[in-house]
Amino acid sequence: MKTTPRPFAALAALLLFAATGCTGGWIQDQSRLEFNTSGMDSEAVKTPFLRLEITELVNDGAEVLFSASGSDATGRRTFVRHSADGGKTWENVRFNGRHPDLAPYRIVRGGGQWLALVIENSRLMPYMSQDGKDFTGTGPGITFDTRFDGAEAYWSNNAWTVITKSGKGFLIHRSQDGGTWKAVGAKGIPADPNLHLLTIASNGTSTILAGQQEENGSKAIQAAAYLSNDGGLNWKNVSPDSSKVAPGNSGFRGVHWDGKTFRFAGFGYPPSVYYGFGSGDPEANGLNASWTPGGKWSLAIDASWANGKEEFPSVKELTGTPAKQLLLTETGAGLLTDYRLYERSSAPVWKAVHLPAAAKNQYNYLSDTALLPEGILAASNVTENGTTRPSVVLLDRKGNTEDRTPDIPAAVSEAPAVSQFVEAEGKVLALGSNGRETSLWTAEDGKTFKDRTRLTLEPRQSLSGMDSNAFGDVMYGTEDAWNSAKGLLWTRKSGGSWQSYSGDLFGPRSLRGETPVLAATVTSRGFLASGSRADDDRSVTSASLAISADGRSWKRIDVPSFVGKKDNDRAIYALAETPGKTLLAGGFMEKSVQDAPAVWRSADAKSWTPVALAKVKGYTDSEVVALAAGPKATVSLVRAHQEGKGTRYVLYSSKNQGKTWSSGTELPEALRERSYESIHLLRDGDGFAVLGTVGTPAEQKPFLYTSEDGKEFQAKDLRHEALNGESIDIGAATIHNGKLLLSGFAGEAGNRKQFALTVDVPR
């Protein structure tokens, strides 16, 4: 089974966050849309929206690199900072002379240089720096499929090494200069599905991969370690014999080179407990180990950080020096997540580190740590009233704390930012907000949004999309709690009042508490909401659909074709109803670890029949990501992609209510660092249009295709002064009476301008 991401996950996040304000650079001209902001003077309006999470905290002595990524009022936002003095002062970091558009996936120190790896369109793009402040792209990058790959980077044997892990095993990528990379297979590591190597460390000469080995057909699990002395080309099994210390099963979860020896943290079941015999068994204890190449293993059960009485924590980080080590663990999910930091010096057991208490109505989630000469640098994500911001503090050797958070300015709201336009019943609705205050505007003329309805949301609630027609209105989003989320729906029947619902529409929460609503619509049969749900161990994902007659109570629709199986995941990303009142749900049905596009049909919202669309030729995976139904045809937008290739969108059409589909216009392939963003499938009278942006993260440019019959789409030249800048992000779009309504941002990261305008649809 591979984990398939929502193809519009990044887009959904942009829509969500674009609804939260704008920058001071409002572009003005006669095509500008006007919004009534009378009375918008609440504290929520004055509160800048900020949702940034720490991605990296890496140090070499007192030199520190810090990165955070997420969104503010301008949409997607990334901050990378450098400090030469342990976080006392910070300087901006630039990539190719610009503010970074994407957060580094990994930052590594080695050979007197810094290497940053950034994920761009399914590739790990390398950037090099001598001083940690100015990074330069050095090559075409490394193929990297984020659906099922993991990657680690290190400096070993006078070369950079990136090791990626997928269902095919391990692949080693070596480079002397960070620009030219050579891929080779990792020899000596068995292609064994029962071997799970989860963590890596290197001392510059020797490299360790550690995890656990399961015995086929048995419940026995033993700690495993493999050693390479040539930069990862050849590996040798150096696993310890843990049977005497933890005969009831063991495994490694973290490894670190402290300057003298490799240190390991993991789990171990003592002689009195054997893992796997019923839910009443105790949890595992902690397992400490150390090993030096050519030496002997030292292993011991350690209850000081995992005592077997509570849920066994995941090891977030293990780091340190011969004199002092740090261990960061995590248990639970959502608001119940518990992060614990431990330290040890000469004593073999770990001692809890006292962390600063959170303020009232705040939650602090420790994300990363760095061991400095003067103490511990602790980086946390702090949530309060729906915002998340990074916090960095120094815990000195005397127990004192000092704030060393880098300055991260938040954009201030001056005008509404729109997350979605909807054209319905001769009017245009705009869902958006100023600061933390969300509103729904209505324009009779498609330009002047006079009527405003303030939507009262809880601090952790956000609305990201909506649909409206003669049957009513529906808005959807999330109610989140740090790293978990549940669906949020606002519904209104035609002529009725708004109803709010927050909960897990598709059944029990998954492991991380996520049952997101990916699409919602209002139909002749009631309100529909769609998404996906994972089983308990997240090994299988099923398509999910829920229905409600009144918006207050929701019922999951269970049909066999929605249920996922091993290597056959399913999900629903788009919903529509044809003029003939046929309900459609678009997504994918995985076959042999490859996604195949599918549209489910229903005449009564009870029974659903899947219709397979032809896969896009030349690509392993295709999914339906948008649907639009008109009087002449129904159109589906299919996203096609493949590991090592680019991404392409293809338009399909149906003349018989979705019974059969034929492929039509193919949009150009986005290769290497280029990618598609902010794509919208729109109705244009009786015809259709597809609008979005394509390019590198720094040079996203708009495109427009239109069609009268839904089958053949023609490229059009979309012109407006506001769309001539760099990094265009069109967060909301619709067509009303032959005019395009667009809202979004443009410009370099850190200096983006908002636009909300109307232009004629080119004919």
C-alpha positions in Angstrom: 0.0 0.0 0.0 1.2 3.5 -0.7 -0.1 6.6 0.8 -1.7 8.7 -1.9 -1.9 12.5 -1.1 -4.8 14.7 -1.9 -3.8 16.2 -5.2 -5.2 19.5 -4.2 -3.7 19.3 -0.6 -1.4 22.3 -1.3 -4.2 24.1 -3.1 -6.7 23.5 -0.3 -4.2 24.9 2.2 -3.7 28.0 0.0 -7.5 28.5 -0.3 -7.9 28.1 3.4 -5.2 30.5 4.3 -5.9 33.0 1.6 -9.2 33.6 3.3 -7.5 35.3 6.2 -6.3 38.7 5.1 -4.1 40.6 2.7 -1.0 42.6 2.6 -0.7 46.4 2.3 -0.1 46.3 -1.4 -3.6 46.5 -2.8 -3.5 46.8 -6.6 -6.0 49.5 -7.7 -7.6 50.0 -11.1 -11.0 50.2 -12.7 -11.3 46.4 -12.8 -10.9 46.1 -9.0 -13.7 44.3 -7.1 -15.3 46.4 -4.3 -16.1 44.9 -0.9 -18.3 46.3 1.8 -16.1 46.4 5.0 -18.4 48.6 7.1 -18.3 47.6 10.7 -15.3 45.3 10.4 -13.5 46.7 13.4 -13.5 43.7 15.8 -10.4 42.3 17.5 -10.6 39.3 15.1 -10.1 41.7 12.2 -7.1 43.3 13.8 -5.5 39.9 14.6 -3.1 39.0 11.8 -3.5 35.4 10.6 -0.4 33.3 11.1 -0.1 29.5 10.9 3.6 28.6 10.7 5.2 25.4 11.9 8.9 24.7 12.4 10.4 22.4 9.8 14.1 22.4 10.7 16.4 23.5 13.6 20.0 22.5 12.8 23.2 23.6 14.5 27.0 23.3 14.2 28.2 24.6 17.6 26.7 28.1 18.0 25.8 28.4 14.3 22.1 27.6 13.8 19.8 27.3 10.8 16.0 27.6 11.5 13.1 27.2 9.1 9.3 27.4 9.4 6.6 27.0 6.8 2.9 27.5 6.5 0.7 30.5 5.7 0.0 34.0 6.6 -2.3 36.6 5.1 -0.4 36.4 1.8 -0.9 32.7 1.3 1.9 30.2 1.5 4.9 31.5 3.5 8.3 30.2 4.3 10.9 31.7 6.7 14.5 30.5 6.9 16.9 32.2 9.3 20.6 31.9 10.2 22.3 32.7 13.5 26.0 32.8 14.2 25.6 33.2 17.9 23.2 30.5 19.1 20.0 32.4 18.3 20.8 35.8 19.9 20.6 37.4 16.5 19.1 36.2 13.3 19.7 37.0 9.6 17.5 36.2 6.5 18.5 33.3 4.4 18.2 33.5 0.6 18.0 30.8 -2.0 19.3 32.0 -5.4 19.2 35.5 -4.1 15.5 35.4 -3.1 13.3 34.7 -0.1 12.6 31.0 -0.1 9.4 29.9 -1.7 9.5 26.4 -0.2 10.8 25.1 3.1 13.9 22.9 3.1 13.1 19.2 3.5 16.5 18.6 5.1 19.4 20.8 6.1 22.8 19.1 6.6 26.2 20.3 7.6 29.3 18.7 6.2 32.7 19.3 4.6 32.6 23.0 5.8 29.4 23.6 3.9 25.6 23.5 4.3 23.4 21.4 2.0 19.6 22.2 1.8 17.3 19.8 0.0 14.0 21.3 -1.2 11.1 19.3 -2.6 10.0 20.8 -6.0 7.6 18.8 -8.1 8.6 15.4 -7.0 12.3 16.1 -6.9 14.8 16.9 -4.2 16.5 20.0 -5.4 20.0 20.6 -3.8 21.1 24.1 -2.7 24.7 24.7 -1.3 26.0 27.4 1.0 29.4 28.3 2.5 28.1 30.7 5.1 24.6 29.3 5.8 23.0 32.6 4.6 23.2 32.5 0.8 22.2 29.2 -0.9 22.7 28.5 -4.6 20.9 25.7 -6.6 23.4 23.3 -7.9 21.8 20.8 -10.2 18.7 19.1 -11.6 18.0 17.3 -8.3 17.0 13.8 -7.3 13.8 12.0 -8.2 11.6 11.8 -5.1 8.0 10.6 -4.9 6.6 12.1 -1.7 3.8 9.6 -1.6 6.0 6.7 -0.4 9.6 7.9 -0.3 11.5 9.0 2.7 15.0 10.6 2.5 17.9 11.3 4.7 21.1 13.2 3.9 24.6 13.1 5.4 28.3 13.9 4.7 30.4 10.8 4.5 33.7 9.8 2.9 34.2 13.3 1.5 30.9 13.3 -0.4 27.3 14.2 0.1 25.0 11.2 0.3 21.2 11.1 0.0 19.5 7.8 0.8 15.9 7.4 -0.3 13.5 4.6 0.8 10.5 3.4 -1.2 8.7 0.1 -1.7 11.6 -0.9 -4.0 14.2 -0.6 -1.2 17.0 1.8 -0.7 18.7 3.9 -3.3 22.0 5.8 -2.7 22.7 9.1 -4.3 26.3 10.4 -4.1 27.8 13.8 -5.0 31.1 15.4 -4.6 29.9 18.9 -5.2 26.2 18.8 -4.5 25.4 19.3 -8.2 26.1 16.1 -10.0 24.5 13.1 -8.4 25.0 9.4 -9.1 22.4 6.9 -8.1 23.4 3.3 -7.1 21.7 0.5 -5.3 22.5 -0.2 -1.7 24.3 -3.5 -1.7 24.1 -5.7 1.4 20.6 -4.6 2.6 18.2 -7.5 2.0 15.0 -6.7 -0.1 13.0 -8.0 2.9 9.6 -6.6 3.6 10.0 -7.5 7.2 13.2 -5.4 7.6 12.3 -1.9 8.7 15.3 0.5 8.9 13.9 3.8 10.2 16.8 6.0 11.4 20.3 7.0 10.2 23.5 8.6 11.5 27.0 9.1 10.2 30.3 10.1 11.7 31.8 11.1 8.3 33.3 7.7 7.7 30.9 5.1 9.1 27.2 5.2 8.6 24.5 3.3 10.5 21.0 2.5 9.4 18.9 1.2 12.3 15.4 -0.2 13.0 14.0 -3.7 13.4 13.9 -7.1 11.8 10.7 -9.1 12.0 10.8 -12.9 11.5 8.5 -14.0 8.8 5.5 -16.0 10.1 6.4 -15.1 13.7 5.7 -12.4 16.2 9.4 -12.1 17.0 11.0 -8.6 16.4 14.6 -7.8 17.0 16.6 -4.6 16.9 18.5 -4.3 13.6 21.5 -2.2 12.5 23.5 -2.1 9.2 26.9 -0.4 8.8 28.5 1.2 5.7 32.1 2.4 5.6 32.1 3.6 2.0 29.4 6.3 2.0 26.4 3.9 1.7 27.4 1.8 -1.3 28.0 -1.4 0.6 26.3 -2.4 3.9 27.0 -5.1 6.5 24.6 -6.5 9.1 26.0 -5.5 12.6 22.8 -6.0 14.5 23.1 -6.7 18.2 21.9 -9.8 20.1 19.2 -8.2 22.1 17.6 -11.6 23.3 19.1 -11.4 26.8 18.2 -7.8 27.5 14.8 -7.7 25.7 13.8 -11.3 24.8 10.1 -10.1 24.4 11.0 -8.1 21.3 13.0 -5.0 20.6 13.7 -2.3 18.0 15.6 1.0 17.4 13.8 4.3 16.8 16.7 6.7 16.9 20.5 6.8 16.4 23.1 9.5 16.8 26.9 9.8 16.6 28.0 11.8 19.7 31.6 12.2 18.7 32.9 9.0 20.2 30.2 6.4 19.7 26.9 5.6 18.1 24.0 5.9 20.6 20.6 4.3 20.0 17.1 4.7 21.5 14.3 2.3 21.0 11.9 -0.1 22.6 12.4 -3.3 24.5 10.1 -5.8 26.2 11.6 -7.4 29.3 11.6 -11.2 29.9 8.2 -11.1 31.6 6.4 -9.5 28.6 6.1 -10.8 25.1 4.6 -8.4 22.5 1.6 -9.3 20.4 -0.7 -11.3 22.7 -3.8 -9.2 23.1 -4.6 -5.6 23.8 -4.1 -6.0 27.6 -0.4 -6.4 27.3 1.8 -3.7 28.8 3.5 -1.1 26.6 7.2 -1.5 25.8 10.0 0.0 28.0 12.7 2.2 26.6 15.9 0.6 25.2 19.3 2.3 25.3 22.2 1.1 23.3 25.7 2.2 22.2 28.2 0.8 19.7 31.5 1.8 18.2 32.6 0.2 14.9 34.9 -2.7 15.8 33.7 -2.7 19.4 31.0 -4.5 21.4 27.4 -3.6 21.8 26.0 -2.3 25.1 22.3 -2.6 25.6 19.9 -2.0 28.5 16.2 -1.7 29.3 15.6 1.9 30.5 12.3 2.8 32.1 13.3 6.4 32.8 11.8 7.6 29.6 9.3 4.8 28.7 8.2 2.7 31.7 5.8 0.3 30.0 2.8 1.8 31.8 1.9 4.4 29.2 1.7 4.5 25.4 5.2 4.0 24.0 6.4 7.3 22.6 7.9 8.0 19.2 11.4 9.2 19.2 11.4 12.7 17.6 15.1 13.4 18.1 18.3 11.9 19.6 21.3 14.2 19.6 24.2 15.3 21.7 27.9 15.1 22.6 30.0 12.5 24.6 29.3 14.7 27.7 25.6 15.3 27.2 22.7 13.9 25.1 19.2 15.0 24.4 16.1 12.8 23.7 12.8 14.3 22.4 9.7 12.0 22.5 6.1 12.4 21.4 2.9 10.5 22.4 -0.8 11.1 21.5 -2.3 13.4 18.9 -4.1 16.7 18.5 -4.5 18.7 21.7 -3.6 15.6 23.7 -0.1 15.4 22.1 2.6 15.2 24.8 6.1 16.1 24.0 8.8 15.3 26.5 12.5 16.3 26.5 15.1 14.3 28.4 18.8 14.9 29.0 21.7 12.8 30.5 25.3 13.4 31.2 27.4 10.7 32.8 24.4 8.8 34.2 23.0 6.1 32.0 19.4 7.0 32.7 17.5 10.0 31.3 16.3 13.0 33.3 13.3 15.1 32.3 14.0 18.7 31.3 11.7 21.3 32.7 10.1 23.3 29.9 8.5 26.7 30.2 4.8 26.5 30.9 2.4 27.6 28.3 0.4 30.8 28.9 -3.3 30.8 29.4 -5.2 29.6 26.3 -1.9 28.6 24.7 -0.6 25.2 23.7 3.1 24.6 23.3 4.3 21.7 21.1 8.0 21.1 21.3 9.2 20.5 17.7 13.0 20.4 17.7 16.1 21.0 19.9 19.8 21.9 19.5 22.6 21.4 22.0 24.6 24.6 22.3 27.7 25.3 24.4 25.6 27.5 26.6 22.6 25.2 27.0 19.6 23.8 25.1 17.9 25.6 22.3 14.3 24.5 22.2 12.0 25.2 19.3 8.2 24.9 19.8 5.0 25.5 17.8 2.7 27.7 19.9 -1.0 27.7 19.1 -3.4 30.3 20.4 -6.9 31.2 19.2 -6.5 29.5 15.8 -3.0 30.8 15.1 0.3 28.9 15.2 3.7 30.6 15.5 7.2 29.4 16.2 8.9 30.0 19.5 12.6 29.5 20.3 14.0 29.6 23.8 17.4 28.9 25.4 17.4 26.7 28.5 20.7 27.5 30.1 22.7 25.3 32.5 21.3 27.1 35.5 17.7 26.5 34.6 17.0 30.0 33.2 15.1 30.6 30.0 15.8 33.3 27.4 13.6 34.0 24.4 15.5 33.7 21.2 12.6 33.6 18.7 13.6 35.1 15.3 11.4 38.0 14.2 8.7 36.7 11.9 6.5 39.7 10.8 2.9 38.8 10.0 1.0 40.5 7.2 -1.7 42.9 8.3 -5.2 42.8 6.9 -6.3 45.9 5.0 -8.9 44.4 2.6 -10.8 41.1 2.3 -9.0 38.1 0.8 -11.3 35.7 -1.0 -11.0 32.0 -0.7 -13.7 31.1 -3.2 -16.2 32.8 -5.6 -19.4 31.0 -6.5 -21.8 32.1 -9.3 -25.3 31.0 -8.6 -28.8 32.3 -9.4 -27.6 35.3 -11.2 -25.4 36.5 -8.3 -21.8 36.0 -7.1 -21.0 34.9 -3.6 -17.5 35.5 -2.1 -16.2 33.6 0.9 -13.3 35.4 2.5 -12.1 37.3 5.5 -10.1 40.1 7.1 -7.7 38.9 9.8 -9.5 36.3 11.8 -13.0 37.4 10.9 -14.7 35.4 8.1 -17.5 36.8 6.0 -19.8 35.9 3.1 -20.3 38.7 0.5 -22.9 38.9 -2.3 -22.7 41.0 -5.5 -25.7 41.4 -7.7 -23.6 42.9 -10.5 -20.6 40.6 -10.2 -18.3 43.4 -9.1 -19.6 45.4 -6.1 -20.0 43.1 -3.1 -22.4 45.1 -0.9 -24.2 42.6 1.3 -22.0 41.0 4.0 -22.8 38.3 6.4 -20.4 37.8 9.3 -19.8 34.1 10.0 -19.1 33.4 13.7 -16.5 30.7 13.9 -14.6 29.2 16.8 -10.9 30.2 17.0 -9.8 26.8 15.6 -12.3 26.7 12.8 -11.7 27.8 9.2 -13.8 27.6 6.1 -12.0 27.0 2.8 -14.6 26.3 0.1 -18.3 26.5 -0.8 -21.0 25.6 -3.3 -24.3 27.3 -4.0 -27.3 26.7 -6.3 -31.1 26.8 -6.3 -31.2 24.1 -3.6 -29.2 26.0 -1.1 -25.6 26.8 0.1 -22.8 24.8 1.7 -19.4 25.9 3.0 -16.8 23.5 4.3 -13.5 23.6 6.1 -11.8 22.2 9.2 -11.8 22.4 13.0 -8.2 21.7 13.8 -6.3 21.0 17.0 -2.6 21.3 16.1 -1.8 18.1 14.2 -5.4 16.7 13.9 -8.5 18.0 12.2 -12.2 17.2 11.8 -14.7 18.3 9.2 -16.6 21.6 9.5 -19.7 22.3 7.5 -22.1 25.3 7.3 -25.3 24.6 5.4 -28.4 26.5 4.4 -31.4 25.4 2.5 -32.8 27.8 0.0 -34.7 30.5 2.0 -33.5 28.9 5.3 -31.0 29.8 8.0 -27.4 28.6 8.4 -26.7 25.4 10.3 -23.2 24.5 11.6 -21.8 21.0 12.0 -18.3 19.9 13.2 -17.3 16.3 13.6 -16.0 13.1 12.0 -18.5 12.6 9.1 -16.9 9.5 7.8 -16.5 7.4 10.9 -14.0 7.0 13.8 -11.0 9.2 13.6 -7.8 7.9 12.0 -4.6 7.5 13.8 -3.9 11.3 13.6 -7.5 12.3 14.1 -8.0 13.5 10.5 -11.2 13.0 8.6 -11.1 16.1 6.3 -13.9 17.2 4.0 -12.3 17.4 0.6 -15.5 18.6 -1.3 -19.1 19.5 -0.5 -22.1 20.3 -2.6 -25.9 20.9 -2.3 -28.1 18.7 -4.5 -31.7 17.8 -5.2 -31.2 14.9 -2.7 -29.6 16.9 0.1 -26.2 18.1 1.2 -23.2 15.9 0.2 -19.7 15.9 1.6 -16.8 13.7 0.5 -13.3 12.7 1.4 -11.4 9.6 2.5 -10.8 7.7 5.7 -8.0 5.4 6.8 -8.3 2.2 8.8 -6.8 1.8 12.2 -3.2 1.2 11.2 -3.5 3.6 8.1 -2.6 0.7 5.8 -5.8 1.1 3.7 -7.7 4.2 2.7 -11.4 4.1 1.6 -13.5 6.7 -0.3 -16.0 8.4 1.9 -19.3 10.1 1.3 -21.8 11.5 3.7 -25.3 13.0 3.2 -27.6 15.2 5.2 -31.2 16.4 4.6 -31.0 19.3 7.0 -27.3 20.0 7.6 -27.6 19.1 11.3 -27.2 15.3 11.2 -25.0 13.5 8.7 -25.0 9.8 7.7 -22.1 8.0 6.0 -23.1 6.3 2.7 -21.7 2.8 2.7 -21.4 1.0 -0.6 -18.9 -1.8 -1.5 -17.1 0.2 -4.2 -16.1 2.8 -1.7 -14.2 0.3 0.5 -10.4 0.2 0.1 -8.3 -2.9 0.2 -4.6 -3.7 0.3 -2.9 -1.9 -2.6 -6.3 -0.6 -3.6 -6.9 2.7 -1.9 -9.8 5.0 -2.9 -10.8 8.6 -2.4 -13.4 11.2 -3.6 -12.1 14.6 -4.4 -15.0 16.2 -6.4 -18.8 16.3 -6.4 -21.4 17.5 -9.0 -25.0 17.0 -10.0 -26.0 17.0 -13.7 -29.0 18.8 -15.1 -30.6 15.4 -15.3 -30.2 15.0 -11.5 -27.5 12.3 -11.7 -25.1 12.6 -8.8 -21.4 12.3 -9.6 -18.4 11.8 -7.3 -14.9 11.9 -8.8 -11.6 10.5 -7.4 -9.6 7.4 -7.9 -9.5 3.6 -7.3 -6.0 2.3 -6.9 -5.1 -0.9 -8.8 -1.8 -2.6 -8.1 -0.3 0.4 -6.4 -1.3 2.7 -9.2 -4.1 5.3 -9.1 -6.8 5.0 -11.8 -9.4 7.8 -12.3 -13.0 7.0 -11.5 -16.3 8.7 -11.3 -19.1 7.2 -9.2 -22.7 7.7 -10.4 -26.0 7.7 -8.5 -29.6 8.4 -9.2 -30.8 8.3 -5.6 -27.7 9.1 -3.4 -28.0 5.5 -2.0 -26.5 3.2 -4.5 -23.3 4.3 -6.4 -21.7 2.7 -9.5 -18.1 3.4 -10.3 -17.2 4.3 -13.9 -13.5 3.9 -14.8 -12.0 6.6 -17.0 -9.1 5.7 -19.2 -5.7 6.4 -17.5 -3.6 9.1 -19.1 -1.1 7.4 -21.3 2.5 7.6 -20.2 1.7 8.0 -16.5 1.3 5.4 -13.8 -1.2 7.5 -11.7 -4.3 9.5 -12.6 -7.1 10.9 -10.4 -10.2 13.0 -11.0 -9.7 16.2 -9.1 -12.6 18.4 -10.3 -16.1 18.1 -11.9 -18.3 20.6 -13.7 -21.8 19.7 -15.1 -23.5 21.8 -17.8 -26.4 21.5 -20.2 -24.2 20.4 -23.1 -21.8 18.1 -21.2 -20.1 17.1 -18.0 -16.4 17.7 -17.7 -13.8 16.1 -15.4 -10.3 17.4 -14.7 -7.8 14.5 -14.3 -4.4 14.9 -12.8 -1.7 12.5 -14.1 1.7 12.0 -12.6 4.5 9.4 -12.2 7.7 9.1 -10.2 10.6 10.6 -12.2 8.3 12.4 -14.6 6.3 15.6 -14.5 2.6 16.4 -13.9 -0.1 16.8 -16.6 -3.8 17.7 -16.5 -6.2 16.2 -19.0 -9.9 17.2 -19.6 -12.4 14.4 -20.1 -16.0 14.9 -21.2 -19.3 13.0 -21.0 -22.5 13.5 -23.0 -24.6 10.9 -21.1 -24.6 12.0 -17.5 -21.3 10.4 -16.7 -22.0 6.9 -18.1 -19.0 7.1 -20.4 -16.1 9.4 -20.7 -13.8 10.5 -23.5 -10.4 12.2 -23.1 -9.8 15.5 -24.7 -7.4 18.4 -24.3 -4.2 17.7 -22.6 -2.5 20.6 -20.8 1.3 20.8 -21.2 3.4 18.7 -18.9 5.1 20.4 -16.0 8.6 19.0 -15.8 11.3 19.1 -13.1 10.9 22.1 -10.8 7.8 23.4 -12.7 4.4 22.6 -11.3 0.8 23.5 -11.6 -0.9 25.4 -8.8 -4.3 26.9 -8.0 -6.2 25.1 -10.8 -10.0 25.9 -11.2 -12.5 24.1 -13.4 -15.3 26.6 -14.2 -18.6 26.9 -15.9 -18.7 29.5 -18.7 -22.3 29.9 -19.6 -23.1 26.6 -21.4 -19.4 26.0 -21.9 -16.4 25.5 -19.6 -13.0 27.0 -18.7 -10.0 25.8 -16.8 -7.8 28.4 -15.1 -4.6 28.2 -13.0 -0.9 28.9 -12.8 2.1 26.9 -13.9 5.9 27.4 -13.5 8.6 27.3 -10.9 7.7 28.3 -7.4 9.3 31.7 -8.1 7.7 32.2 -11.5 4.1 30.9 -11.5 2.3 32.3 -14.5 -1.5 32.2 -15.2 -3.1 30.2 -18.0 -6.6 29.9 -19.3 -8.4 27.4 -21.6 -12.0 27.7 -22.7 -14.4 25.3 -24.5 -18.0 25.7 -25.9 -18.7 21.9 -25.9 -16.6 20.6 -23.0 -14.5 18.4 -25.4 -12.1 20.7 -27.2 -10.4 23.4 -25.1 -8.5 26.3 -26.6 -5.7 28.3 -24.9 -6.5 32.0 -24.4 -4.3 34.9 -23.5 -5.2 36.2 -20.1 -4.0 39.7 -19.7 -4.1 42.2 -16.8 -1.4 44.3 -15.1 -1.9 42.5 -11.8 -1.0 39.2 -13.5 2.3 40.3 -15.0 4.3 39.9 -11.8 6.1 36.8 -10.5 4.8 33.9 -8.4 1.1 34.5 -9.2 -1.4 32.7 -6.9 -5.0 32.7 -8.0 -6.8 31.5 -4.9 -10.4 32.1 -6.1 -12.0 32.3 -9.5 -15.4 32.2 -11.2 -17.1 33.4 -14.4 -20.2 35.6 -14.3 -21.8 37.1 -17.4 -18.7 36.6 -19.5 -16.3 38.1 -17.0 -13.7 36.4 -14.9 -13.5 37.2 -11.2 -10.1 36.6 -9.8 -8.6 37.0 -6.3 -5.1 36.1 -5.2 -1.5 37.3 -4.6 1.5 38.2 -6.7 5.2 39.0 -6.0 8.3 37.7 -4.3 7.9 36.0 -0.9 8.0 38.6 1.8 6.6 41.4 -0.5 3.4 40.0 -2.1 0.6 42.1 -3.4 -3.1 41.2 -3.3 -5.4 41.5 -6.3 -9.2 41.1 -6.6 -10.3 42.0 -10.1 -12.6 41.3 -13.0 -11.6 40.9 -16.7 -13.4 39.9 -19.8 -13.1 36.2 -20.8 -11.1 36.2 -24.0 -13.1 34.9 -27.0 
